[in-house]
Amino acid sequence: MTDNVKAIVLALIASFSGVVMNVFLKISLEDINVFTSGFLRFFFGLILILPFIFYSKFQNYKTPNFKIHLTRGILNIPMMLLSFSALQFIPLEQIKAISFVTPIIVVILSVIFLKEKIYLIRISALFIGLIGVFVILRPGFVSINVGAYMVLCACLIWSVVVIITKFAAKEDSAFTILSYQYTFVTILSFPIALYFWDTPSLQTIIYLIFAGIAGTIVHLCINTAYKLTDLSVLQPVNFSRLLIASFFGFLIFDEIPDIWTIIGGLIIFSSILIITYRENYLKKDIAKKSIQLNLNS
């Protein structure tokens, strides 16, 4: 099995696990509030990786980027609460479709904060992505659900987290980043959960344990997949999240997939593909020039 095939399989597992996590969280929110469920989801996730932390003798916590990880953990709190709360207001497939705007926001933030160059094709792709968002939300034609605003705000915060993670990833391993994320989110969300505490039933606890397992699988699979191949190979696989979410939404929650959500998701995703393949092409072009310079020197 080639690295590309391995990466695609891991990305599919991550997409499936991400939707499964949302399903269990959505069910748990019928019993307890978002503050309690959010804390327990990360608490159980932290317990899951504790054996690996002990095995490494806490070496995974050694980092020169402590402030970056702390900032990332703080930002994860509102992002988590917004995205989890949205599960109570809008269908799963709409959440996944809207969340496709994250790479588009990352591009905009990269230009602002990382001073990356913006090309005409990037601008065109951004406009296409915005059209997709308008198709899903249809402002002026239907009233926009508060859940859609929650997802958009969560995507904005997560995009900032992605930019921050780029700095940490230069020196820290994926497991170090994951360990700090789970540790800080668990610690920081605990007092909030304690204040708004809802005692979960045994069945809900089981759901949240599975949500913690599924969420951890997402992080481990996707981080490994990114190391095995280029983003351009994995981006088409990410669209499977919308299809999987539509299937589970219909099967478990009787949510009928909205045709406008599917169309809007496709439009947004096409803009992501344009950006991804263009960036991949530019990298290859730079590599070719570097080879030519080495041969000529």
N, C-alpha and C positions, 0 to 999 in steps of 0.2 A: 504494500500500500504506500503510495507516494505521500509526501508531506501535504500537498494540496488536497488530496482526498481525505487525509486525517483531519486537516483543518476544517474542511466542509462538514464532515461528520460531527466534529466537536461544536461547530457553529449551530448545526441543526439541533444537537442536544441542548445547547444553551438557549436557543429560541423556544424549544418545547418546555424546558425547565422554567424559563421566565414566565411563560403563560400559566404553567401549573402553579407557580408561586402566587401569581395574582388571583387564581381561582380559589386557592385555600385562604388567602387574605380576604377576598370578597365574602366568602362564606363566614369567616370568623367575625367580620364586621357586623354581621346580623346579631351577634351575641354581645360583643364588647366594643368600646370606642377605639378610634384610630390611634390614640396615644398609647393605650395598653397593648394593642396588637402590634404596633410598630416596634415598641421596646422588646416584646417577647420574640418577635421574628428575628431580630439581631442578637438577642440574648442566646437563643437556641443555636443560631449560626455560630456564635462565638464558642459555645460549648462544643460544637462539632469540630472546630479546628484546634481546640485546646490540646489534644494529644500531640498534634504536630508542633505546636508551640513548645510544649514540654520537651519533646524529642530534640528540638533544635537548641534546647537550654536557653531559650529566650534570645537567641542570637538574631532572630528575625526583627527584633525591636531596635537593633543597632542601626542608627541612621543619622546623617547630618541634616536631615530635612524634617526635624520634629515639628517646627512651626508650620510647615506646609501641610503635614498630616493633621495637625490640630485644626488648622483652617478648613481643611477638607472635611473633617469630622463635624465641625460646627455647621458647615453649609449642607451637609447630608441630612441634618435634622429637619429643616423646613422642606427640603426636597422630598424626603421620605413621607412626611405628614401630608403634603399636597398630593403626591402621586397616589398614596394609599387612600386618601379621602375621596379622590376622584372615582374610585371603584364603586362608591355608593351612589354616584349620580349619572354616570354614562356607561354604555356597554363596553365590554372588553376590546372589541375590534376598533372602536372609535379611539380609545386610549392608545392602542398600538399604532394606529394610523397617524394620529397627531404627534406621537413621540418621534416619528420619522424626521421632524423638523430639527432635532438635536444636532445632526451633522451640519445643517445649514447655519444654525446659530453659532456653532463652533468656528465655521469659516469666517463669519463676521467678527467674532471676538478675536480670532487669530490675526486678522488685519489690524484691529484696534490695539491689542495688547502685545502681540508678538511681532508687529510691524511687517507681517507677511505681505507680499505683493498680491494685488487683486487683478485678475485678468478679465477680459471681456467675456470669456466663456464662463468664468465664475459668476460674474454679475448676471448673465443670462440664466444660469442654473438657479441662482437665488430667486429670481423673479418667477421662474417655473415653480419652484417650491412654494412660494407665497400664494401662487394661484391655486395650488393643491390645498393649502390651508383654507382659503376662502371657499373652495368647493365643499370641503367637509363642514365648515361652520355655517356657510351661507348667511352671513350677516345681512339683515334687512329683509330676508325672506322667511327665516325662522328665528325664534328667540334662542340665543346662545345659552346653553346650559352652564351653570357655574362650574361643573366638572371639567368642561373644556378649558376654562380659564385656569383652573388648578393644574391641568396637565401642561399647558403652555408655560406657566410660571415654573413648574417643576423642571421642564425641559431647559428653561433659561438658566436656572440654578445649576442643573447637572452639566450644562455646557461650560459654565465657569469652573466646575469641578474637574472636567476633562482637561481644560487648559492648565489648571494647577497640577494635575496628575502628570502632565507631560514633563514638568520640571522635576518631580519626584522620581519618575521612571528612569531618568538619566543615571541615577545612582542606586536606586532601590529595586529589589526584586518584586515580582507580582505578589508573592506571599507576604512580604513586608507591608506593601500597600494595603492588601486585604486585611492583615492582622490589625493594623492601625485603624482602618475604617470600622471594623467590627467592634474593636475595643472602645474607641471614642464614641461611636454612635450609641453603644450600649450604656456607657457611663453617663453621657450627656442627656440621653432620653429617659433615664431612670427617674430623676426627680419630677419630670413632667408627667410620666406615667403614674408615679406614686400619687401625685396631686389629683389626677383625674381617674384614679384606679377603678377599673371594672373587673371583678373577679370572674375569670373565664370558667366555663364548664370543662369537664375532663375531655369531652369531644373537641371543644375549641382548642384546648391545649395541644391535642394530637394534630389538629389542622395546622397550628402555628409551628409545631415541630417539623412537619412536612414542608411548610413554607420556608423555614430556615434552611432545611436540607436543599430544597430546590434552588433557593437564592444563592447558596454557596456553590452549588454545581454550576450555575450560570457564570459566576466570576472565574472559577477555576478553568472551565472549558474555554471561555472566550479569550482569557488571557493567554492560554496555551496556544489557541488557534492563531492569534495575532503574531506569535513568535514563529509559526510554521510557514506562513504564506503572506502575500500582500493583501491589503485591504480590498483591492479591486476584485479579488477572488471571492471574498466573503460577503461583500455588500449584497449581491443578489440573494444570498441565502437568508439575509436578515428579513426579507419580505415575507418569509414563511411565518413570521410572528403574527402578521395580520390574518393569514389563513388559519393558523392554529387557534388564535383568539376567537375568530368567527365561529369555528367549529365548537369550541368549548362553551362559548357564550350561548349558542343555540342549544347545545346538548344539555347543559346544566341549568342555565338561567332563563331559557326560553327567549333569548334575545335574537330578534330577526336582523340579520346583517343589513345595514343601510347601504343601498347602491351608491349613494353619494360619498359615503365613507370609503368604500372600495375604490371608486374612481379617483377621489382626492388622494388616497394613499398611494395609488399607482403614479399619479402626477408628481407627488412629493418624492417618491422613491426614484423616479426617472431622473429628477434633478440631482439626487445623491449619486446615482450611477455616473452622471455626466461629470460631476466634480471629482469622484473617486478615480475614474479611468483617466481623466485629464491629468490629475496629480501623478498618477502612476506613469503616464507617458512622459511627463516632464522629468521625473526621476530617472527614467531610462535614457532620456535624451542627454541629461547631465552626465550620466554614467558613460555613455558613448563618447562624449566630448573629452571626458577624463582619460579614457583609454587611448584616444587619438593623441592627446597631449603627451601621455607617457611613451607612446610609440615614437613620436617625433623628437622627444628629448634625448 
